[in-house]
Amino acid sequence: MNTLTNGLARHARAALLAATAAFAVLAANGCGNVTAGGLTEVTVDVSGDAPSPAPSTTATVMPAPARSSHEITLEGDVEVDFTLALVSETGSVVQLVEDDVRVEIDVQGDDEARAVSTLVPPARYTELRMTFTRVRVEIISGLPIIGPVDVEIEEPLLVARPLDLEAQSEGSVAMLVDLNAPAWLAALNPLTRKIDPAVFASLVEVVVR
């Protein structure tokens, strides 16, 4: 019995040593992290009203209508529920979030909120798709009415913006979604407390930082 037990113990030690050696070889050849290697980190922040960006050679931004000089100064908070996806030059769609994310920021752009930080395959991406399901503003002051007002979204509202984004392997890229809230709040219907979704969609901007 002792001979059999000792034999089994020797075989177990040999198997353990072989497995340990195999793991060391894999790690030495760069196989220790097979989930993150080669991917690109993407972060997307949201602002209620960011300053106009300087011209960029890495992103093409769909221009929004010029803001009028008589736009009023207002105070309030905007809350949005939406999803985000990148589209590659080959047409592949990469979802940045699976379900709606909710962000809340002030309408004047004094702060920003992180919508997502995730990993995507390296590729050239040509479009950012945002699908909004809810946009609500709690107006504190600066408009004839105060309290909650909404963008009139009856079904998911797709807003797509072209990009020229080269995501390098093991690199990182950052984007900013500028809601331009003061611009579309100027189109608020005071009777219905609603904003036309087409006006909202035309004024959202995206820039690569």
N, C-alpha and C positions, 0 to 999 in steps of 0.2 A: 504493500500500500504506500509506504514511504517513497519507494522508487517511482511509482506512478505519479504521486503528488509532486515530487521534485521535477519530474519530466514535464508535467503540465506547467509548472511555475517557470521553467526555463523557456518553454515555447511562448508563454505570455509576455515574458520580458523581451524576448526577441521581436515579437510582433509590435510591442510598444516602441522599441528602439527604431524599428523600420518606419513606423508611422511618423515618429518625430523627425527622422531624417528626411522623409518625403515632404513634410510640411516646411522644413527649413529650406529645401531646394525651391519650392514654390514661392516662398517669401523672398528669397534671394533673386528670383526672376521677376519680381514685381507683381506677383499674383496674390499678395496678401490682402488687397482691397479691390474686389472685382465689381463693387457697386458704384463707387464714385469716380473711379479712374476714367479720364477722357471726357467727362461731362462738363457743361458750362453752367455756372451759377447765374441765375436771372433774378433780379429784384425789381419790383414795381411799387412805387410810392404814388400817393394821390394828394393833390393840393386843391383847395377851393378856388384859388385865383393866383397862380404863380406868375412872377415877372416874366415878360416876354423873353424867350431864350435868344442867345446869340446864334448866328447861323452855324449849322453843324454840317460836317462832311460825312457823318456816319448815319444820318437819319433824314428822311424826307418827310416833312410834316405837312399834312393837309391844311392849308391856310384857313383861318376863321375870318368872318367878316370883321372889319376894323371896328374897334370899340369907339363909341361916340364920346366926345369930350364932356358931355353933360351928364354922364352916368353918375348916379347918386352913390354916396358912401353909405353903406349899411352894415349892420351887425347881425350875426346869426350863425347857426350851425347847419351844415348839410350832412345828411346821412344817405349813403348809397349801398344797395345790394347788387352785386354783379359778379360775373365770371370773366376770366381772361384766357385767351389762347393765342399762340403764335402760329403763323403760317409760313412754311418754308418756300423757297423758290421752286421746289418740285410739287408744291401743293399739299404736302403733309401738314396736318393740323396737330399741334402739340398743346394739350390742355395744361394750363399753369395751375388751375384749381379745378377740383371735381365738382364742388358745390358752390353756391353763392358765398362770397365773402362780404362782410359788412364793414365799412369804414365810416368814421365820423370826423369831420374837420370843420374849421371855421370858414365862412364864405369869403373872408378877406385874404386868405392864403398865409396867415401868420404861422400856421403849423402844417405839417404833413403827416400822413398815416401810411404805414406799410401795409400794402394789400397782400403781397405774396413774396416769398423768397424760396426758390426751388431750383432743381437741376434739370437741364434739357440737353438733348444731343447736340453736338457741335454742327452747325449748318449756317447757311445764309437765309435769314428770315426777312420776308418782304411785307408782312402785315401783322398788326396787332388787332385782334378782335375782342371787343368788350360787349357783353350782353347784360344790359341793365334790366332788373326786375322791379326796382323800387328806388325812387329819388325823392327825398323829403327834406324840406328846409324849415327850420324853426326860426322865424324872423323875430329878432329882438327889437330892432329899431331901424329907421332909415327908409321905410316904405309906408304908404298910406295905411297898410294893414299890418298887424303883428300876429304871431302865432304860426301854426303849421300851414305850409303850402306844398303842393306836390307837382312833379312832372307827371302828366297824364299818360301813364303807361298801362295799357290794357292787356298787352301781351309782351313777352320778352322783346326788348328793343336792342337790335344789333347796331353797334357803332364800330366801324372798321377804319383803321388808319394805316396808310402805307408806310413802310419802313425800309431802310437799307442797313440791316443789322447783321454783322458777321460775328457769329458766336464761335470763339476759338476753343479748342480742346483744353480743358482744365483752366479756362479763363473765367472772367465774370463780366457781366453787363448790367446796367441799371437804366431803368426808364421811369419817367414821371408822367402820370396822367393828370393834366390840368383841366379841371372841370369848368373854369371860367364862369363861376356862379354869378357874379354881379351882372354879366352880360345877359344871360338868359332870364335872370330874375327881373330885368327891366321889361321883359315881355309878359310878365305875370298878369293874368286876368283877375282883377280884384273881386269880381262877382262870383266866379267859380272857384277862385283860389287855386287855379291850375296854370301850368305852363305847357305850351304845345311841345310834344316830344320831338318834332322835327326841328324846332328852334334849339332845343337842348342838344340834340345830336350834332347839329351843324357847328356848335361852338366848343365841343370837347376837343382838346388837343393832346398829342403825345409827343414827347421828345426823348431822345436818347442822351443820357448824361455822359 
